[in-house]
């Protein structure tokens, strides 16, 4: 017991040594360690382990100078949005979910913590398919799985227009889908609304609500009507996504247009009715083989009326 207490005390001391006092623009203070920064602000880790994001205009002048100067070593991590998306997030973004996956998990079963859920129990006989390794989420299909991995959550509120940021790494031949769903929409199979499917050579923007998963087409996929709907709803773009390397992915849902950015550059954009779905209430990573992700953020964009 004494050894355990000593180890805990040493860990707390080490954490405290890296923390500092931060002062807000209104004069309130907090003890925290700087984890990362980006164009909008800084991620801070409190002594209880919880991370918070503070915008630059909410910090004192001295803290802003610290972040720009001595804090450069903590610039990795967080998010790095293209300038137009950073402006949107700053002006009208509501953060619905963030996760940097810097924690421990079970060695035996999927154990990502709230609000994450997975389909490993129902689709992979309970085999562990989601691992937290070195501060990243590693998703690897089980040989006993009868379906692609779905690692998913329901945000605290529904969303329409939105910005997403995530870092991803694909192995050779790998694929990752970002799936935006509405589990209450019964006009589509399993709530599938739209998504972005990425591999080394292509990016597919799929309006699934208008074609692929529309219930009225499920028994009639050989019809000309379905084929015409698919041709209009889904569009493929060439990509150069290097395997086994980290890439920064950002997506923008704005009205009926979905746009994708890779490493800060716009690489794909498609307009279709199903992208303009105002009550999405679910998000999932869908992985047929293996993919690694880190630094996940999802913002809802408020309308001019504040909705």
C-alpha positions as CSV (number, residue, x, y, z in Angstrom):
1,X,0.0,0.0,0.0
2,X,2.8,2.4,0.9
3,X,4.5,1.7,-2.4
4,X,1.3,2.4,-4.3
5,X,0.7,5.7,-2.4
6,X,4.3,6.7,-3.2
7,X,3.9,6.0,-6.9
8,X,0.6,8.0,-6.9
9,X,2.2,10.9,-5.1
10,X,5.1,11.0,-7.5
11,X,2.7,11.0,-10.5
12,X,0.7,13.9,-9.0
13,X,3.9,15.8,-8.3
14,X,5.1,15.2,-11.9
15,X,1.8,16.5,-13.3
16,X,1.9,19.5,-11.0
17,X,5.4,20.4,-12.1
18,X,4.2,20.8,-15.7
19,X,1.1,22.8,-14.8
20,X,0.9,26.5,-14.5
21,X,-1.7,29.1,-13.5
22,X,-3.8,30.4,-16.4
23,X,-5.7,33.7,-16.1
24,X,-8.7,34.5,-18.2
25,X,-9.5,37.9,-19.7
26,X,-12.0,38.5,-16.9
27,X,-9.4,37.7,-14.2
28,X,-10.4,34.1,-13.1
29,X,-7.6,31.6,-12.8
30,X,-7.1,27.8,-13.2
31,X,-4.2,25.4,-12.7
32,X,-3.6,23.4,-15.9
33,X,-1.1,22.0,-18.3
34,X,-1.0,23.0,-21.9
35,X,-1.6,20.0,-24.2
36,X,-1.8,21.6,-27.6
37,X,-2.8,24.8,-29.5
38,X,-4.2,25.7,-32.8
39,X,-5.3,28.8,-34.7
40,X,-8.3,29.4,-32.4
41,X,-7.0,28.7,-28.9
42,X,-5.4,26.2,-26.5
43,X,-6.2,22.8,-25.0
44,X,-5.6,22.7,-21.3
45,X,-5.5,19.6,-19.0
46,X,-6.7,20.2,-15.5
47,X,-5.3,18.3,-12.4
48,X,-8.3,16.0,-12.5
49,X,-7.3,14.9,-16.1
50,X,-10.2,16.6,-17.9
51,X,-9.2,18.6,-20.9
52,X,-10.8,22.0,-21.9
53,X,-10.5,24.2,-24.9
54,X,-10.0,28.0,-24.3
55,X,-10.1,30.5,-27.1
56,X,-7.3,33.1,-27.3
57,X,-9.6,36.0,-26.7
58,X,-10.6,34.4,-23.4
59,X,-7.0,34.4,-22.1
60,X,-5.1,37.2,-20.5
61,X,-2.5,39.0,-22.6
62,X,0.3,37.3,-20.7
63,X,-1.1,33.8,-21.3
64,X,-1.5,34.6,-25.0
65,X,2.1,35.6,-25.2
66,X,3.1,32.4,-23.4
67,X,1.2,30.3,-25.9
68,X,2.9,32.0,-28.8
69,X,6.3,31.8,-27.3
70,X,7.4,29.3,-24.7
71,X,4.4,27.1,-25.5
72,X,5.5,26.2,-29.0
73,X,6.6,22.7,-27.9
74,X,3.0,21.8,-27.3
75,X,1.8,22.8,-30.7
76,X,1.3,19.2,-31.9
77,X,-2.1,17.6,-31.4
78,X,-5.5,19.4,-31.2
79,X,-6.9,20.5,-34.5
80,X,-5.5,22.5,-37.4
81,X,-8.4,23.6,-39.6
82,X,-8.2,25.2,-43.0
83,X,-8.7,29.0,-42.5
84,X,-12.2,29.2,-43.8
85,X,-13.4,26.4,-41.5
86,X,-11.5,27.9,-38.6
87,X,-13.4,31.1,-39.1
88,X,-16.8,29.3,-39.3
89,X,-16.0,27.4,-36.1
90,X,-14.9,30.6,-34.3
91,X,-18.0,32.5,-35.4
92,X,-20.8,29.9,-35.1
93,X,-19.4,26.6,-33.9
94,X,-20.8,24.6,-31.0
95,X,-18.4,21.8,-30.0
96,X,-20.5,18.6,-29.8
97,X,-17.6,16.1,-29.3
98,X,-13.8,16.0,-28.9
99,X,-11.5,13.1,-28.0
100,X,-7.7,12.8,-28.2
101,X,-7.8,9.2,-26.9
102,X,-5.0,9.8,-24.4
103,X,-6.1,7.3,-21.8
104,X,-6.0,3.6,-20.9
105,X,-8.5,0.9,-21.9
106,X,-9.2,-2.7,-21.2
107,X,-6.9,-5.4,-22.7
108,X,-9.9,-7.8,-23.2
109,X,-12.8,-5.9,-24.6
110,X,-13.8,-2.6,-26.3
111,X,-13.6,0.0,-23.5
112,X,-13.5,3.5,-25.0
113,X,-15.6,5.3,-22.4
114,X,-18.6,7.4,-22.8
115,X,-20.2,8.3,-25.2
116,X,-18.5,5.8,-27.5
117,X,-20.1,2.5,-28.4
118,X,-19.1,-0.3,-30.8
119,X,-20.6,-3.2,-32.7
120,X,-18.0,-5.7,-31.5
121,X,-20.4,-7.6,-29.2
122,X,-23.1,-8.0,-31.8
123,X,-20.9,-8.4,-34.9
124,X,-17.6,-9.8,-33.7
125,X,-18.7,-12.2,-30.9
126,X,-17.4,-9.7,-28.4
127,X,-13.8,-9.7,-29.7
128,X,-11.8,-6.6,-29.0
129,X,-11.6,-4.5,-32.2
130,X,-10.9,-1.1,-30.7
131,X,-7.6,-0.3,-28.9
132,X,-6.3,2.8,-27.4
133,X,-2.6,2.8,-28.2
134,X,-0.1,5.6,-27.6
135,X,-2.9,8.2,-27.5
136,X,-4.6,7.0,-30.6
137,X,-7.6,4.8,-31.5
138,X,-6.7,1.7,-33.5
139,X,-9.6,-0.1,-35.1
140,X,-8.8,-3.6,-36.4
141,X,-11.4,-6.0,-37.7
142,X,-11.7,-9.4,-35.9
143,X,-11.4,-12.5,-38.1
144,X,-14.7,-13.6,-36.6
145,X,-16.6,-10.4,-37.5
146,X,-19.5,-10.5,-40.0
147,X,-19.6,-6.8,-40.5
148,X,-17.3,-3.8,-40.7
149,X,-16.3,-2.2,-37.5
150,X,-18.7,0.6,-36.3
151,X,-17.2,2.8,-33.6
152,X,-19.8,5.4,-32.9
153,X,-21.5,7.8,-30.6
154,X,-24.6,10.0,-30.2
155,X,-23.7,13.7,-29.6
156,X,-25.5,15.8,-27.0
157,X,-27.7,17.4,-29.6
158,X,-28.7,17.0,-33.2
159,X,-26.8,18.7,-35.9
160,X,-27.2,19.8,-39.5
161,X,-24.4,22.0,-40.9
162,X,-21.2,21.0,-39.2
163,X,-17.4,20.8,-39.3
164,X,-15.5,17.7,-38.4
165,X,-11.7,17.3,-37.9
166,X,-9.8,14.1,-37.4
167,X,-6.3,12.7,-37.9
168,X,-6.2,9.4,-39.7
169,X,-3.7,6.8,-40.7
170,X,-4.5,4.0,-43.2
171,X,-2.5,0.9,-43.9
172,X,-1.9,-0.2,-47.5
173,X,-5.3,-1.3,-48.9
174,X,-7.1,0.2,-45.9
175,X,-10.3,2.3,-45.8
176,X,-12.1,4.6,-43.4
177,X,-15.6,5.9,-43.6
178,X,-16.9,8.9,-41.7
179,X,-20.6,8.2,-41.4
180,X,-23.2,10.9,-40.5
181,X,-26.5,9.3,-39.4
182,X,-29.9,9.9,-38.1
183,X,-31.2,6.9,-36.1
184,X,-34.7,8.4,-36.0
185,X,-35.1,8.5,-39.7
186,X,-37.0,5.5,-40.8
187,X,-37.0,6.4,-44.5
188,X,-33.4,4.9,-44.7
189,X,-31.9,1.7,-43.6
190,X,-30.3,1.8,-40.1
191,X,-30.4,5.6,-40.1
192,X,-27.7,6.0,-42.8
193,X,-27.8,9.7,-44.1
194,X,-24.5,10.4,-45.8
195,X,-20.8,9.7,-45.5
196,X,-17.2,10.1,-46.7
197,X,-15.3,7.0,-47.7
198,X,-11.5,7.3,-48.0
199,X,-8.8,5.0,-49.2
200,X,-5.3,5.6,-50.7
201,X,-6.6,6.3,-54.2
202,X,-10.1,7.7,-53.9
203,X,-12.6,9.7,-51.8
204,X,-16.3,9.0,-52.2
205,X,-18.9,11.5,-51.1
206,X,-22.2,9.6,-50.6
207,X,-25.7,11.0,-50.2
208,X,-27.0,7.7,-48.8
209,X,-30.4,9.1,-47.9
210,X,-31.2,9.8,-51.6
211,X,-30.1,6.4,-53.0
212,X,-28.0,3.6,-51.5
213,X,-29.9,3.2,-48.2
214,X,-33.3,4.7,-49.2
215,X,-35.9,2.1,-48.0
216,X,-38.0,2.3,-51.2
217,X,-35.0,1.1,-53.2
218,X,-33.9,-1.8,-51.0
219,X,-35.9,-4.4,-52.9
220,X,-35.5,-2.8,-56.3
221,X,-31.8,-2.1,-56.8
222,X,-31.8,-3.3,-60.4
223,X,-34.3,-0.6,-61.5
224,X,-33.3,2.3,-63.7
225,X,-34.7,4.7,-61.1
226,X,-32.2,3.4,-58.4
227,X,-29.3,3.5,-60.8
228,X,-30.1,7.0,-61.8
229,X,-30.4,8.0,-58.2
230,X,-27.1,6.4,-57.3
231,X,-25.3,8.2,-60.2
232,X,-26.6,11.6,-58.9
233,X,-26.1,10.9,-55.1
234,X,-22.6,9.5,-55.0
235,X,-19.4,11.0,-56.5
236,X,-15.9,9.7,-56.5
237,X,-12.7,11.8,-56.5
238,X,-9.1,10.8,-57.0
239,X,-6.9,10.9,-53.9
240,X,-3.3,10.6,-53.0
241,X,-3.4,9.4,-49.4
242,X,-0.1,7.9,-48.4
243,X,-0.4,4.7,-46.4
244,X,1.1,4.4,-42.9
245,X,1.3,8.2,-42.7
246,X,-0.8,10.6,-40.6
247,X,-3.2,12.8,-42.6
248,X,-5.5,15.6,-41.3
249,X,-9.1,15.3,-42.5
250,X,-11.7,18.1,-42.3
251,X,-15.2,17.9,-43.6
252,X,-17.8,20.6,-44.0
253,X,-21.6,20.1,-44.3
254,X,-23.1,23.4,-45.5
255,X,-26.6,23.2,-46.9
256,X,-26.8,20.5,-49.5
257,X,-23.0,20.5,-50.1
258,X,-20.4,18.3,-48.5
259,X,-16.7,19.3,-48.9
260,X,-13.6,17.4,-47.8
261,X,-10.1,18.8,-47.0
262,X,-7.0,16.6,-46.7
263,X,-3.9,18.1,-45.1
264,X,-5.4,21.6,-45.4
265,X,-6.3,21.4,-49.1
266,X,-9.8,21.0,-50.6
267,X,-9.9,17.7,-52.4
268,X,-13.6,16.9,-52.9
269,X,-17.0,18.6,-53.0
270,X,-20.4,17.3,-54.0
271,X,-24.0,18.8,-53.9
272,X,-26.9,16.5,-53.2
273,X,-30.2,16.8,-51.2
274,X,-29.2,14.3,-48.5
275,X,-26.3,16.3,-47.3
276,X,-28.8,19.0,-46.2
277,X,-30.2,16.9,-43.4
278,X,-30.8,19.0,-40.3
279,X,-31.3,16.4,-37.6
280,X,-28.3,14.1,-37.7
281,X,-28.0,12.5,-34.3
282,X,-25.2,9.9,-34.6
283,X,-21.7,9.6,-36.0
284,X,-19.6,6.5,-36.7
285,X,-16.2,5.4,-37.9
286,X,-16.8,2.5,-40.3
287,X,-13.7,0.3,-40.9
288,X,-13.7,-2.9,-43.0
289,X,-10.1,-3.8,-42.1
290,X,-7.9,-1.4,-40.1
291,X,-7.6,2.3,-39.5
292,X,-6.1,4.6,-36.9
293,X,-7.5,7.9,-35.8
294,X,-6.6,10.7,-33.3
295,X,-7.7,14.2,-32.3
296,X,-11.4,14.0,-33.2
297,X,-13.6,17.1,-33.1
298,X,-17.2,17.7,-34.3
299,X,-18.8,21.1,-34.3
300,X,-22.4,22.1,-35.0
301,X,-22.6,25.3,-37.0
302,X,-25.4,27.6,-35.7
303,X,-27.5,29.3,-38.3
304,X,-27.8,33.1,-38.5
305,X,-31.0,32.7,-36.4
306,X,-29.0,30.9,-33.7
307,X,-30.4,27.4,-34.4
